[in-house]
Amino acid sequence: MNESGLPRTATSALERAVKHYNAHRYEQALAELQAGRAEAGGRADAAGVAPGESSPENDYYEGLALTQLGRHEEALLCLEKVVASHFSFLHIIQARMVLGYIYSVTGRYRLAEIEFTKVNELGLQSSQAFAALGYALYAQRKVPEGVEALKKALELDPKNSNALNSLGFIYAEEQVDLGKALTLCRQAVEISPRNAAYLDSLGWAYFRLGDFVEARATFRRALDLSPGNREIAGHMRACMERLKDVGQEPASRTR
């Protein structure tokens, strides 16, 4: 019962859950959603949801909350129900974007590629979706396809920092166009100067250009923001070794 003596309905639970979610209180949001579903378990709602089932809106917010909490496999189950439902177009698009994100961070890049491609095929033409698609393609070593997707992302939004960073890193890693790589990575860092991943990419561009002193300084900035990051630490070690090789770093000095 609520303060007015009326039952706490599934609808009011959803409203409270959305407020918690928007305030970044993901555990509380999830608790409200699950409680609301249990409370409604014995009756159908106005939208025609059968007893014991959750609504697409409930599944949507539950999937988002679970994603924020890192409970990815549970989130997948909720979000897959959303994309198979007749929920609103924009919510289904967002659910596909989050599905693609989960597949990317869990290393299932082919599935991520499918989700991001579907978003673009549905006509949204999202810079974010093309940037995420480019990353997923490159992770599968589909380099030309990844580059084209990232270029499309930048056509749609020249200030998409994810696309700038990813394309800059690819150019540096593949040694395609090191000058362009440096420019792109600098632009990404200008937009988001405290992003450790962007600083790491910028450091890698300096490294590939042979500017090991600037690379070291940039990797240090990245590590200050993300202590213990293995990829950044690996880049720093490679840089320190090259500095020793060219006589710019004392052999006894370590980080």
N, C-alpha and C positions, 0 to 999 in steps of 0.2 A: 504493500500500500504506500502511496505517497503522502505528503503532508496534508493534502485535502481530504484524505480518506478514500480516494479512488484507486483502483488497481493500477500498478505500474505496467502499462501496456508495452508490447513489443515496439510500437511506433515511438513511444516516448523514450524507450531504451536506445533506439537508433539515434534519436536526436541528441541524447546525452553522449552517446558514443562519438558522434561527429564532432561535438564540442571538445571532447577530450582529445580526439585525433588532431584537430586543428591547433590545439594547445600543446601538441607533442607529448601528450600523456598516453602513450600507446598501450601500456598494460591496462590502464583504466578503461580505455576504449574497447579493448578486446573483452574485458570482463563484462562490460555492459552489453556488448553484442551477443555474447554467449548466454548471458542471463536472459536477455530478451527472447532469444530463440527457444530456450528451455521453457520460458513462461508461456510462449505461444504454441507449445508443442501439441496441445490437444485441440487446436482449432484452426480453421482456415482463416486467412485474413481477407481484407477487402480487395486485394489484388489477385485473389484466387490462388494463393500459395497453399498447398495441401498441408494438413497437420503434420508436424514433425519436420517439415522442410523449411529452409531459410529463403528469404527473398533475394533477388539479384542485388539489391542495394545493400543488404546485410552482408552478402558474400563479398561485395566489392570492398566495403570498408574493413571487413575482417581480413581480407587478403592484403590490403594496404598496411594495416596494423601489424600483421604477422611479418610482412616484408621488413618493416622498420625495426622489428625485434630480432631480425635475422633468422626467423623460423621459416626458411624458404620452402621446404617441402610441403608444409601445411598451407602456406600461402598459395602455392601452385594449385592445390585442390580447389580452393575458393575461387581463384581468378579464372581457372578453366571453366568453371560453372558460369561465370559472368559472360565470357565470350560466346558461350553456347546458348545464352538466354536472349530474350527480346528486350533487354535493358536499353537505355539511351545510347545513341551512336557514340557520343563523346566518352561516355563511361566505358564502353567496350574498347574504344581506341586506347584509352588510358590503361585499361586492364592488359591489353596486348603489349603496351610499352613496358609495363612492370613485369610481365612475363618474360619479355626479352631481356630486361635487366637481370632478373633472377637467373635465367639460363646463361647469361654472360658471366656473372660473378661466380657461378658454380661450374664454369668450364664447358658448358654444353652449347658451343658456339653455333653449331648447325641449327639447333632449335631456336636460338636467339635470332639467327639470320631469317628464319621463316617468319617469326613474329614481326620483326621490323619491316620486312618486305611486305607483309600483309597490311601493315599500317599505311605504307605508301601506296599500295595497290587500291586501298579503299578511298583514295582521292584526297587524303589530308595534305600530302606533300609537305611533311614536317622536317624542318632542319634538324631537330633533335633526333628524329627517327633515322634520317640519312646518316647523321654522325654516328649513332649507335650501330647502324648497319655496317658502316665502314670499319668500325672497330672489330665487329664480329667476323667480317670477311677477312680482315688482315690476320686475325688470330687463327684462321684456318689456312693461312698462307695463300689466300686468294688476293695477291697484292694489287694487280691492276684493277680488279673489281672494287677493292677497298678504297683505293685512291679515287676512283670515279665517284663513289658514294660520298666521300668526304668533300670532294670538289662541289658536288651538287648541294651538300649541306651549306657550304659557304656561299654558293650562288643565292640560296634562299635567305641566308643570314650571315653576312660577312663578319659579324662579331660573335659568332658561335665559338666560344672558347674551347669547348671539347673538340670540335672539328679542327680548329687551328692547331691545338696541341697534338692531336692524333696524326694529322697530315704532316706536321713538322717532324714528329718523331719518326714516322715512316720514311720520310725523305732522308733523315739523318741515319737511321738504322740501315736502310738499303743503299745509302750513299748515292742517291739519285741526283739531288740538287742541294748541296750543303748550304749554299748561300740562302736559298729559299727556305730551307729547314730552319736556319737561325732566325730569319725574319718572322716566320709563322710562330715559332716557339716564343719569341719575344712578345709578339702580339698577344698570345694567350696569357703570358705572365703579366702583361700590362693590365689586362682585364681582371685577372684574379691573382694578385701578387703573393698571396699566402697559400696557394695551392701547391702542395709538395710534389704532386705528380707532374704539374706543369714545369716547376723548377727543375725537376729531374730530367725532363725532356730537353729543356734549354741547356742544362749542363752537358747532356749527351751530344747536342749539336755542337757545342764548343769543343767537346772531346774529339768528335769526328773531324773537326776543322784543325785539330792540332793545337788549340789554345788550352793547354792543360791547366794553366794557372787560373784562368777564368772559370774553367770547368770545375776545378776543385772548390772555388769560392761558391759556385752555384750549388754544387752537391751539398756543401755544408749548410747552406740556407735551407735546402730541402730536408736534410736530416734534422735540423733544429725543429722543423715543423712536424716531422714524422719520424721520431726516434725509433730505431730498430727496424725500419723498413728494409727488407732484405734486398730488394731490387736496387734501391738507391745506394745502399751500402756496397753492393757489388759493383756498381758504377764508380763509386768513390775509390774502391780498392784498385780497380783497373786504372783509374786516373793517377793514383799515387805511384803505381808501378811505372807508368809512363814518365812521370816526373823524375823518378829515380833514374830511369834509363837515359834521360836527356840531361841529367846532372842538375836539376832544379830543386831537388828534394833530398835532404840528408838521409842516408840509408837507415839511420837509427830512429828516424822520426815515425811515429805511428799515430793513428787517430783512435 
